């Protein structure tokens, strides 16, 4: 006889939640995760009346639950998605994005589809290969992450979003916390906190919020599988090319979580509590402007990080989306898009 759900006692249990010791049906499993997302939103005041939120959607397992949670807790009329195709041989992102766009449409959410090539003029693969040939030592993930963050900021500004919700899950956050701790990067730990704001002006830079930061990776994967959402069939070719500290931390944390379920959740809860008083006293920085592209950059830097790494790759005149048409026609776009200094 099939085991009944430990929460509702009616439906058949389909997943075992090790950190709570409960067997749950799909509906109760989903409700448990939605409640944790709701608690994070309310606890840290992530969403306020009048917010327009851009969802950073990769097309992976986290994207589908992020979509569902955002629609239920924020509203389909207050969110839209952005999906960025990196341009990596053998990595089936184009196919994944097509499926993602169709599912988002069924949920009432529009998705802007763009690419690193469209913004910079070169795909991630092309950029990385150029950099390697010139002796640059950054991993491909560095070029990818910096490019994606810039593109997200650009499209948030174009479409008037004052918040950007990413799909970082609990595993991602715990790994980043340990990496920062091992490196002695206290500022990095502080910047992870949901109360941290690097700049107090959403017209310059929309704050990033992480709605899934208390949801395990296995939970979003299990939910996507149970719901029948399409899962990515191939991994990025760069994921194991250059082993990183994060990769070692990931394996160590998986082992600890396996032996002591709930460790990652307790660790992040404790870190949030410990850092909250410090973060709440910090004032946003007065950021500078890149002398080349006009985008915001860290104080005392003449070039932004993206211009700097593209220089290393020998890309001296990136497109930065100048005069590039926006692909999505169903969203309302300001008659005069808000551009950063140097974009006009």
C-alpha positions in Angstrom: 0.0 0.0 0.0 1.4 3.4 -1.0 2.4 5.7 1.9 0.2 8.7 2.5 1.5 12.2 2.7 2.7 13.1 6.2 1.2 16.6 5.8 -2.3 16.1 4.5 -2.7 12.4 5.2 -4.8 12.0 2.1 -2.7 12.0 -1.1 0.1 9.5 -2.0 3.6 10.6 -0.9 5.9 11.1 -3.8 9.0 12.7 -2.2 10.9 12.3 1.0 12.1 15.5 2.5 15.2 14.5 4.5 15.7 17.7 6.4 12.2 17.5 7.9 11.8 13.7 7.9 8.5 13.9 6.1 7.1 12.1 3.1 5.0 14.5 1.1 2.6 14.5 -1.8 3.3 16.8 -4.7 0.8 19.5 -3.6 2.2 19.6 0.0 5.8 19.5 -1.3 5.0 22.5 -3.5 3.2 24.3 -0.7 6.1 23.8 1.7 8.5 25.4 -0.8 6.2 28.2 -1.6 5.8 29.0 2.1 9.6 29.2 2.5 9.8 31.6 -0.4 7.0 33.6 1.0 8.7 33.7 4.4 12.0 35.0 2.8 10.1 37.7 0.9 8.3 38.9 4.0 11.2 38.6 6.4 13.6 40.7 4.3 11.0 42.9 2.6 12.1 41.7 -0.8 9.0 42.8 -2.7 7.2 46.1 -2.1 4.0 47.5 -3.7 4.6 48.9 -7.1 7.7 46.7 -7.8 8.2 45.3 -11.3 10.4 42.3 -11.1 12.5 40.8 -13.9 13.1 37.0 -13.5 16.5 35.8 -14.6 15.6 32.4 -16.2 18.2 30.0 -17.5 15.8 27.3 -18.6 17.1 24.9 -15.9 15.2 23.3 -13.0 15.4 26.3 -10.8 13.7 28.5 -13.5 10.5 26.6 -13.4 9.9 26.8 -9.7 11.0 30.5 -9.7 8.4 31.1 -12.4 5.6 29.4 -10.4 6.6 31.1 -7.1 6.8 34.5 -8.7 3.4 34.2 -10.4 1.8 33.0 -7.1 3.4 35.4 -4.7 4.0 38.5 -6.9 1.6 38.2 -9.8 2.1 37.5 -13.5 1.3 41.1 -14.3 4.2 42.4 -12.2 6.9 40.1 -13.5 8.6 39.3 -16.8 11.5 37.0 -17.6 14.9 37.4 -19.2 16.8 34.4 -20.7 20.4 34.8 -21.9 21.9 32.3 -24.4 25.6 32.0 -23.7 26.7 30.5 -27.0 28.6 27.3 -25.9 29.0 24.4 -28.3 27.0 21.3 -27.4 25.1 23.1 -24.7 21.5 22.9 -25.7 20.4 26.3 -24.4 18.4 27.4 -27.4 16.2 24.3 -27.2 15.8 24.8 -23.4 14.8 28.4 -23.8 12.1 27.6 -26.4 10.5 25.2 -23.9 10.9 27.8 -21.1 9.2 30.6 -23.1 6.2 28.3 -24.0 5.7 27.3 -20.3 6.1 30.9 -19.1 3.5 32.0 -21.6 1.0 29.5 -20.2 1.7 31.1 -16.8 1.0 34.6 -18.2 4.7 35.7 -18.1 6.5 37.2 -21.1 10.2 36.3 -21.6 12.8 38.4 -23.3 15.4 36.2 -25.1 18.8 37.6 -25.8 22.4 36.4 -26.0 25.9 37.3 -25.0 26.7 37.6 -28.6 23.9 40.1 -29.2 25.1 42.3 -26.3 28.9 42.0 -26.7 29.3 41.0 -30.3 30.9 37.6 -29.5 29.6 34.5 -27.8 30.9 33.3 -24.5 32.9 30.5 -26.2 34.4 33.0 -28.7 35.3 35.4 -25.9 36.9 32.8 -23.8 38.9 31.3 -26.6 40.2 34.7 -27.5 41.2 35.3 -23.9 43.0 32.0 -23.6 45.0 32.6 -26.7 46.1 36.0 -25.3 47.2 34.3 -22.0 44.3 35.4 -19.8 43.9 33.1 -16.8 40.3 33.6 -15.8 37.9 30.6 -16.0 35.2 30.7 -18.5 32.7 31.1 -15.7 34.2 34.5 -14.9 33.4 35.8 -18.4 30.0 34.2 -18.3 29.0 35.6 -14.9 30.2 39.1 -15.5 28.6 39.3 -18.9 25.3 37.9 -17.6 25.1 40.3 -14.7 25.7 43.3 -17.1 23.0 42.1 -19.5 20.6 41.6 -16.7 21.2 45.2 -15.5 20.8 46.5 -19.0 17.4 44.8 -19.7 16.1 45.6 -16.2 16.7 49.3 -17.0 15.2 49.0 -20.6 12.0 47.4 -19.3 11.7 49.4 -16.1 12.2 46.6 -13.6 13.3 47.8 -10.2 14.1 44.3 -8.9 15.9 41.4 -10.5 15.1 37.9 -9.1 17.7 35.2 -9.8 17.3 31.5 -9.4 20.1 31.0 -6.9 19.0 28.1 -4.6 20.1 27.1 -1.1 23.0 25.0 -2.3 24.3 28.0 -4.4 24.2 30.3 -1.4 25.8 27.9 1.0 28.7 27.2 -1.4 29.2 30.9 -1.9 29.2 31.6 1.8 31.8 28.9 2.5 34.0 30.1 -0.4 33.9 33.6 0.9 34.7 32.4 4.4 37.7 30.3 3.2 39.0 33.3 1.3 38.6 35.6 4.2 36.2 37.8 2.2 34.0 39.4 4.8 32.6 41.9 2.3 31.6 39.0 0.1 29.7 37.5 3.0 28.0 40.8 3.7 27.0 41.3 0.0 25.1 37.9 0.1 22.7 39.1 2.7 19.2 40.0 1.5 19.3 43.3 3.3 22.5 44.4 1.4 22.1 47.2 -1.2 25.2 48.3 -3.2 23.4 51.4 -4.5 20.2 53.0 -3.3 18.8 54.0 -6.7 16.9 51.3 -8.7 17.1 53.6 -11.8 20.8 53.1 -11.8 20.9 49.5 -10.8 18.0 47.2 -9.9 18.7 45.3 -6.7 19.0 41.5 -7.1 16.8 39.3 -4.9 17.1 35.6 -4.4 13.6 34.1 -3.8 14.9 30.5 -3.8 17.7 31.0 -1.3 16.2 28.7 1.3 15.1 26.0 -1.2 17.4 23.0 -1.8 18.7 22.2 -5.3 17.4 18.7 -5.0 13.9 20.1 -4.3 13.7 22.2 -7.4 15.1 19.2 -9.4 12.6 16.8 -7.9 9.7 19.3 -8.4 10.6 19.8 -12.1 10.8 16.1 -12.6 7.5 15.4 -10.9 5.7 18.2 -12.8 7.1 16.9 -16.1 9.1 20.1 -16.9 11.8 19.6 -19.4 15.3 19.2 -17.8 18.5 20.2 -19.5 20.0 17.2 -21.2 23.7 18.4 -21.3 26.0 20.2 -19.0 28.1 23.2 -19.9 31.4 22.1 -21.4 33.3 24.4 -19.1 31.9 23.0 -15.8 34.7 20.5 -15.2 37.4 22.1 -17.4 39.1 24.0 -14.6 38.4 22.7 -11.1 37.6 25.5 -8.7 37.4 26.1 -5.0 33.6 26.2 -5.4 33.7 22.7 -6.9 35.6 21.3 -3.9 33.3 23.1 -1.5 30.2 21.8 -3.3 31.3 18.2 -2.9 32.2 18.7 0.8 28.8 20.3 1.6 26.9 17.6 -0.3 28.6 15.0 2.0 27.9 17.0 5.2 24.2 17.5 4.1 23.9 13.8 3.4 25.2 12.8 6.8 23.3 15.6 8.7 20.2 16.7 6.8 19.3 20.3 7.2 22.8 21.5 7.7 22.8 24.0 4.8 19.4 25.4 5.9 20.6 25.9 9.5 23.9 27.4 8.4 22.3 30.0 6.2 19.7 30.9 8.8 22.4 31.4 11.4 24.5 33.5 8.9 21.5 35.7 8.1 20.8 36.2 11.8 24.4 37.0 12.6 25.0 39.5 9.7 21.6 41.3 9.8 22.6 43.9 12.4 25.8 44.7 10.5 24.2 44.9 7.1 21.4 47.1 8.3 23.8 49.8 9.4 25.7 49.9 6.1 25.0 52.8 3.7 25.0 52.2 -0.1 28.2 53.1 -1.8 28.6 56.0 -4.2 29.5 54.1 -7.3 31.6 55.4 -10.2 31.2 55.2 -13.9 33.3 53.3 -16.4 35.2 55.8 -18.6 34.7 53.5 -21.6 31.1 52.3 -21.5 29.5 54.6 -18.9 28.1 51.8 -16.8 28.3 51.9 -13.1 31.5 50.4 -11.5 33.1 50.1 -8.1 34.6 53.2 -6.5 38.1 54.0 -7.6 37.9 51.9 -10.7 38.2 53.6 -14.1 37.0 50.6 -16.1 34.2 48.3 -15.2 34.9 44.7 -14.7 33.3 43.7 -18.0 35.4 46.2 -20.1 38.5 45.0 -18.2 38.0 41.3 -19.0 37.0 42.0 -22.6 40.2 44.0 -22.9 42.1 40.9 -21.9 40.3 39.0 -24.6 41.3 41.6 -27.2 37.7 42.9 -27.6 38.2 46.6 -27.6 35.0 47.6 -29.2 32.1 45.5 -27.8 28.7 46.2 -29.1 27.1 46.6 -25.7 23.7 46.3 -27.4 24.0 49.7 -29.1 21.3 50.0 -31.8 20.3 46.4 -31.2 16.5 45.9 -31.5 14.7 44.4 -28.5 13.2 41.1 -29.5 10.0 41.0 -27.4 7.1 43.1 -28.7 4.5 42.3 -26.1 6.1 44.2 -23.2 5.6 47.9 -22.8 8.9 49.6 -23.5 9.5 53.3 -22.6 9.5 55.5 -25.7 12.9 56.7 -24.8 14.8 53.8 -23.1 16.8 54.8 -20.1 20.4 54.5 -21.1 23.6 54.6 -19.0 26.0 57.4 -19.7 28.1 56.5 -22.7 25.4 54.3 -24.3 23.8 56.9 -26.4 
